[in-house]
Amino acid sequence: MNWSKKTAVAAIVLGLGFVALMTTSCSKSSSPAKMTLYDSLGGTVMVNDPAHSGTMIEKGRLGIRSVVDSAIFIIAGDASINVYFKTLLAEVGTGNLSGFQLLSKNLTDFIAVAAGAKDYTYGGKNMHDAHNPTGNPRMNGTATSADFTEFINDVVKSAQKNGLSSMLIGQVGVVLNSVESQVVQR
């Protein structure tokens, strides 16, 4: 097997996260409520939103949005997968941030809900349609397994840049890997 160093690191981190998640979810505890990934990211504690002066945001959502937004920028610079985002990159290049804002919101909502947030819902397309050019004309082609792995690598870079622990990165990886079969379509 010819794994790149990044892929090997991502696999190890995701594996450790999966083990940590399974250990936590399988243990018998007398605590009334289990801490979700969303709780671990700050949960429902309200903080100032640095992107919107005078607005409050749940700390868990802010943490997820920070990872999502920096991941989008990392992906934009990643020549191996940014080809799928030609429309978005062209819009941003002309100063139109509406597509970026929608992608950020939808991906943040998706991860927040999957991470255990109670105050949000995901209203975007299902993962198959979102990643299929026939159901989403903003998508430029169908993704391969290698593309998905590169996406995970870019999210790991973003999570590290945003100070997430290896355990939390692994838990985010479990959430993202749960949709691989819907995203990878060739």
Secondary structure as GFF3:
##gff-version 3
##sequence-region A 1 186
A	DSSP	alpha_helix	5	26	.	.	.	ID=ss1
A	DSSP	alpha_helix	37	40	.	.	.	ID=ss2
A	DSSP	beta_strand	46	48	.	.	.	ID=ss3
A	DSSP	beta_strand	56	58	.	.	.	ID=ss4
A	DSSP	alpha_helix	59	76	.	.	.	ID=ss5
A	DSSP	three_ten_helix	82	85	.	.	.	ID=ss6
A	DSSP	alpha_helix	86	93	.	.	.	ID=ss7
A	DSSP	alpha_helix	98	114	.	.	.	ID=ss8
A	DSSP	alpha_helix	127	130	.	.	.	ID=ss9
A	DSSP	alpha_helix	145	161	.	.	.	ID=ss10
A	DSSP	alpha_helix	166	177	.	.	.	ID=ss11
A	DSSP	alpha_helix	180	183	.	.	.	ID=ss12
###
